[in-house]
Amino acid sequence: MDYLLIEVSEADDWSAYHAIRRQELFEAKGRHGIYDPNRPDERLPGMHPYLLKADGQPVGTTRLDIRDDGTCIFRLVAITASEQGKGHGRVLGRMVEQMAREHGSHTAYVNAAPNALGYYEATGWQRHVWDEAELVSIASDCIQMRKAL
């Protein structure tokens, strides 16, 4: 399989990025009508929206937030439902970790959804509370984790 991780900048890629996130992280969890594709934090400095393509088809997304202290945050990681369980998440994780290292990050954080704990633990993440203030709204049931890069 041919993978490509792109930093989202083109209109078609933004559409795919938002469609995957809206469907998998909001609507599939019963959160209808609250996803906002126009949130300003998507385009702030230090925040990098990524779209993973497999054989040219969009299959996954995340946003990498680079912080000044050498840490980063993986945000709203999603793989399309029809492509889950095929290894795309592991590829996305490895590629985004490499991007984080290139930005100078040595530690990554994530707010993991409870149903994704197995994936994170299998890929080297450890439970670690890094900012309880993050655990609100759609992240209220998440488990905070970290990974050394």
C-alpha atoms as one frame of an Amber mdcrd trajectory, in Angstrom:
protein
   0.000   0.000   0.000   1.256   3.466  -0.880   0.854   5.976   1.962   1.080
   9.738   1.861   0.780  12.059   4.850  -0.031  15.587   3.805  -0.356  18.760
   5.808  -3.805  19.962   4.835  -3.866  23.129   2.752  -6.000  22.455  -0.362
  -9.809  22.737  -0.364 -10.389  19.084  -1.335  -8.088  17.889   1.434  -9.803
  20.150   3.992 -13.144  18.643   2.937 -11.850  15.080   3.380 -10.173  15.964
   6.684 -13.366  17.437   8.123 -15.595  14.684   6.717 -13.553  11.956   8.427
 -13.421  13.817  11.736 -17.118  14.739  11.665 -18.211  11.180  10.894 -15.851
   9.162  13.094 -15.364  11.419  16.108 -18.738  13.088  16.316 -21.633  11.516
  14.411 -20.555   7.894  14.991 -20.600   8.712  18.711 -24.039  10.339  18.628
 -22.672  13.896  18.663 -24.715  15.338  15.821 -24.648  18.983  14.821 -21.757
  20.092  17.036 -18.725  19.607  14.772 -17.392  22.979  13.633 -15.030  22.824
  10.644 -14.323  26.541  10.993 -12.725  26.467  14.443  -9.911  29.016  14.330
  -7.460  26.771  16.199  -7.172  24.576  13.080  -5.085  27.273  11.421  -3.120
  28.780  14.306   0.697  28.793  14.222   2.164  25.562  15.551  -0.925  23.526
  14.728  -0.549  21.121  11.827  -3.607  19.332  10.393  -2.683  16.074   8.651
  -4.547  13.812   6.265  -3.364  10.251   5.640  -4.002   8.845   2.181  -3.686
   5.168   1.312  -3.379   4.501  -2.407  -4.619   8.043  -2.983  -7.747   7.715
  -0.817  -8.205   9.699   2.424  -8.307   7.234   5.335  -7.189   9.117   8.445
  -6.631  12.442  10.149  -5.018  14.086  13.108  -3.795  17.500  14.102  -0.354
  17.879  15.618  -0.016  20.793  18.022   3.631  21.734  18.558   4.389  23.382
  21.890   7.411  25.519  22.814   8.540  23.194  25.617   9.498  20.286  23.332
   6.156  18.535  23.694   3.330  18.080  21.235  -0.279  16.965  21.302  -1.969
  14.584  18.895  -5.535  15.864  18.448  -8.666  14.151  17.155  -7.007  11.091
  15.633  -9.421   9.253  13.338  -9.440   6.463  10.767 -12.516   5.965   8.592
 -14.685   3.135   9.942 -14.388   1.029   6.777 -10.573   1.171   7.028 -10.162
   0.532  10.755  -8.267  -2.583  11.771  -6.114  -2.593   8.631  -2.981  -0.982
  10.085  -3.639   2.566   8.870  -3.657   3.908  12.439  -0.184   2.522  13.082
   1.089   4.074   9.863  -0.524   7.410  10.743   1.007   7.257  14.213   4.523
   6.540  12.932   4.348   9.250  10.289   3.009  11.918  12.654   5.572  10.963
  15.301   8.269  11.563  12.682   6.779  14.973  11.886   6.752  15.793  15.616
  10.441  14.877  15.916  11.231  17.051  12.897   9.542  19.940  14.733  11.808
  19.295  17.735   9.337  17.476  19.991  10.618  14.840  22.399   7.331  13.932
  24.114   3.837  13.495  22.694   0.524  13.694  24.530  -2.947  12.531  23.576
  -6.433  12.445  25.046  -7.325   8.862  24.131 -10.909   7.758  23.708 -11.641
   4.746  25.910 -12.247   2.487  22.885  -8.791   3.398  21.503  -6.773   2.484
  24.609  -5.718  -0.874  23.173  -4.271   0.807  20.103  -2.356   3.401  22.125
  -1.002   0.913  24.631   0.069  -1.455  21.824   1.978   1.375  20.139   3.988
   2.460  23.163   1.816   5.098  24.806   1.523   5.133  28.600  -1.231   6.491
  30.790  -0.167   9.828  32.192  -2.255  12.783  33.321  -0.724  15.788  31.611
  -3.475  18.428  31.835  -6.754  17.716  33.591  -8.189  20.957  32.207  -8.227
  19.226  28.784 -10.770  16.660  29.973 -13.921  18.612  29.144 -16.589  18.538
  26.470 -15.945  15.735  23.964 -12.770  14.739  25.836 -14.501  14.349  29.203
 -14.245  10.529  29.141 -10.764  10.395  27.625  -7.668   8.921  29.199  -4.571
  11.074  28.985  -1.423   9.416  27.693   2.142  10.264  26.721   4.866   8.790
  24.573   8.562   9.543  24.393   9.645  10.351  20.876
